[in-house]
């Protein structure tokens, strides 16, 4: 028979044994939810525009209209700047830090040098990823989900724009391979 005490002991033990599974409640401001907003007319439909200084990502859906998502961005000087295309999409992607990431912050990334499987609680790519390429070459930048929704609106990490996982799934479902991505890392 389960007693209140045995239930509480078992619950506490499970939290201590698997802290990564403990859920953190994060309150997202209403204006950070994906929404359609007016933009200047003439921006081609179906493009992604990353506003690094403003921490917003826009997917144009009609002339003068875009779907807007709140994002987290990289530390100053570490963001993608320019034009790329989505060359690949992945659900629950595996992740491995780049050699540059390990060299720049060995204490943070060194322990992950062999990578993490998709779906791992510590995998920074989250639920979905869009792989950005220029001239047929991988830029090593991704637009991806994150297991850290509390980072939205902030600037740190290695430079990939990232969204709350549920918002990334919404974007992922709307974006085909070949989508043009314009990122403005400077104001």
N, C-alpha and C positions, 0 to 999 in steps of 0.2 A: 504494500500500500504506500502511495506517495504522500508524504507529509509536507507541510508548508516548509519546514526546515530543510528536508532533503531536496525539495524543488529549488529553494534559494541557493543551496550549496552547489547543486548541479548547474544552475544558471550562471553563478559566479565563476565556476570552474571553466565553463565553456567560453566565457568572455576572456578569461585569462589565457586559455589555451589557443584561442584564435582571435586576437585583437583586430586583425585585418577584416574580419567578418562583421565586427561591430559597426552599426550604422551611425553616421553623423547626420543630424538634421541640419539642413542648410536652407535658410529662407531666401528666396530669390525675389528681388523687387519686381513688381508687375511690369515696369518698363524694360526689364531685361528679358522678358519672354519673347519668343519669336513673334514678329508682327510685321504687317505690311506697312511701309512708310513711303511718302512721296520723295522722289529724288529728281534731279534735273533731267529734263527730257533729252532724248538723243543717246542715252547710254544703251548699248546693245543688250537686247534681252538674252538671258541665259548666261551672263557673266557673273563672276564672283569678284567683289572688290573688298579688300582688306584695309581698313582704316586703323593702322597700328596705334597712332597717338590717341585716337578716340576710343580704342578697344571695341570696335564694331566690325562685323562682317555683313556684307550686303550681297544678296543674290537677286539680280534684276529679273522681274517676272513679267513686266509689261513696260511700255514706254512711259517713263516718269514714275515707275513703281518698283519697289524692291522689298524683299523679305529680309528683315534685319535680325541679327543674332548678336548677343553680347559675347565677347571673347576674352581670353587671357592671351597675352603676347609675351615675346621674349624680352630679356633684359636689353637695355639700350645698346645698340650696335650689333645685336645678334639676330635681328629679324630679316626675313626675306624682303627684298625691295626690287620691284620690277614686274615683269610679265612672265607667266608660266602657263602650263596647261595640265589638267588632271590627266595623267597617263595610266593610272591604275587606281582601283578602289579595293578596299579590303574590310571585311567584317571581322571583328575581334582579332586585329592584326597582331602578329608577334612583333617584338621590339628588341633592338640592339643599339646601344649608344654608338655614335660615330667615334672614330679615333680622335677627332678634334674635341668632342665633348669630354672624352676621358682625359685628354691632355690638359684641357682648360680647367676641369674640376675633377681630378682623380678621386678625391675623397667622396664625391657624390656619385660618380658614374663608374668608377673602377670595379666595384663589386658586382656590377651588372654587365661586365664585358662580354659574357657569353650569351647575354640576352634573356628575355622573358617570353614565355608563351602568351598567346592571345588569351584574354580573360583573366590573367593573373592580377591579383589585387594591386600589385605594385607596377603593373605595366602602364606607362604614361599615355599610351595611344588610345586607351579606353575602348569604346564599343565599335568605332568605325574610323577609317582614315582615308583621306584623299591624297595621293602621292603626286607631288608637283615636279614637272620636268620642263627643261628648257632645251630646245634644239636636240631633242631625243635623249638628253642626259638627265639623270636623277639629280635634283637640286639638294636632296637630303632633307628638304622641308616637307612637312605634311600639314594638312588641316585635319585635326583629329579631335576625338572626344577626350575626356579626362575623368579619372576617378577622384579628382579634387575640385568639385564644383565651387568651393569657397575661393578659388583663385580668380574667378571671373573679374574682369575690370582691372586686373593687376598686370604688372610688367616684371617678369623674371623668367628664368629658365633659359633654354637653349634656342629659342626663337620661333618655334612652330605656333601658329594660331590654334587655339583649342577652345572647344565648346563643351558645355554640359552634355553628358552622354546622350540624354534624350533629345536635346536640340541638334546634336551632331547626326543622330539617326534621321531626324527630319530633313536636314540638309542633304545628307548622303542619298536619301531616296529621291531627291529632286534633281541631282546633278549627274549627268552622264559623263563617261570618259570623253575627253576632248574639250571639256569646258575650259574657257580662258579664265585665268586668275590674274588680277592686277592688285599688287600690294604696294601700298605707300607707307614706307617705314618712317618717313620724315614728314613733319607738318608742312 
